[in-house]
Amino acid sequence: MQTWKPTAEHQAFIRQYAKALESGDVALFAGAGLSRAAGFVDWRSLLKDIAAELKLDVDREADLVALAQYHVNAKKNRSRINQVLIDELTRSAARTRNHELIARLPIPAVWTTNYDQLLERAFEDAGKTVDIKVSQEHLAQTRRGRDLTLYKMHGCVTMPHEAVLTKDDYEQYERRRPLFVESLKGDLVGRTFLFVGFSFTDPNIDYILSRVRTLLGPNQRQHFCIMRKTPRPARLVGVNKAQFEYEQRKTELRQADLLRFGIETVWIDEFQHLESLLHSLSAFVHRKTIFFSGSARTSAPLGTPRLENLARGLGGRIIREGFRLACGFGYGLGEQCVLGALEALHAEFKSKETDRLHIRPFPRASDPAAQAAQNTTHREELLSQSGIVIVVSGNRNDGAGGIVNSPGVFEEVEIARRLGKFIVPIGATGHAAHEVWKRAITNPSHYLPGLSVDTHLQVLGNATASNDQLLQATLAILSAAERAVVGQ
């Protein structure tokens, strides 16, 4: 991926959309562009053989919905198109990093015109319960305990006979699926949308946006769409120059037209930059959540009273400094950190902000192999929703009466590194934390990328530092990490 740095416009979008995410008044709309990057064919490729059967060249056809209708008219049924849909959208295709990043965001409502199942699988793999709406009847039912609702307004590959494909389907959409129309109108009125991979050529969406605009006028809610700028040719001369200027002019006109519907365009130079932008959004949204990684069968080298006081002090300071705490309840330390957080919540907020404490004890499986896989999934879920990891101690029994560094803590650190999280190891607590601290001192960019916190990091590895000094150094790094994410 090319080097990418967010512009002032990108940062403004991230702040505004993150604010909507935090309040829950938000939605996402996923178009075909999101699935295309996963390896699925686009509409033009999907209808290539269909066009050939009609003795037409798909590359010369502008209205692909009409092309699908021509085929149904000629064959007097749609079984061939249904089969094409099944064949193309049930074959193997890998989810992209964009799907994973979207799935980790706290989005309560997702709309899509895509027929594939990439989104629902990404959300489920992220540990979320998805309430999927494909037919009007589904709208009348609610899945208990859902984390989000996924509206597949044009149908799903699991029900190809009901998918919205042809001109007739589009013309009859409001009559056949009026509840989807009304539901989308309601969300466009009450939620801030982010459109991703969507070209705004769908007649249904255009109609619904127009209806909302007619009803609200200049009082429409603000929405965002991410679009790529017109690619600039290597040599801007002759035909290339004329074509570039023409496409650029069309882009400007489309941007102005979208503003009529309250949709602000967020520009990226390359499709690959979508991942970077979503990653920055995710980092900003999760910047205030601290994951506590640590366990202690032995409290050496600090001793039990001091180590427990440090863990409890961390929990309290995390809450008092305005952060959220996520914890898997590691043996001997996790409960102390949680106790400190609970004391701070009760003292300062009278327990009214319990959402700032996210406790997820590790579930138990029936056999060791299943337990290991389940632990990994559990860690990935917790870490994906965190911005910073604090590592304390990290040791366990080796099964033979000895003590070893905790492999679970090391796994959490590696997951955090892979997800691009900041890692703050308190090396003075020994064991896994000390090993991670040594690596961070040697390669700080791998653990605290973009931060100039060498002095504070040195304190964290100092065996003679007091608890107070360790806490102050930790909080200084947390503050620096937060400033880096928000671009200050």
TAGIFEN-V362154 format. One record per helix or strand of 3 or more residues. SS is the DSSP state (H for helix, E for strand). FROM is the first residue (numbers start at 1). LEN is the number of residues. If there is no record, write none. Layout:
SS:FROM:LEN
SS:FROM:LEN
//
This chain:
H:8:16
E:26:5
H:32:5
H:43:4
H:48:6
H:58:3
H:64:12
H:79:11
H:97:8
E:109:4
H:118:8
E:130:4
H:136:4
E:148:5
H:157:6
H:167:5
H:173:4
H:178:13
E:192:5
H:203:17
E:223:6
H:238:22
E:263:6
H:273:13
E:289:7
H:304:17
E:324:4
H:334:16
H:354:3
E:357:3
H:368:17
E:388:6
E:395:3
E:403:3
H:407:12
E:422:5
H:427:3
H:431:12
H:444:4
H:454:7
H:467:20
//
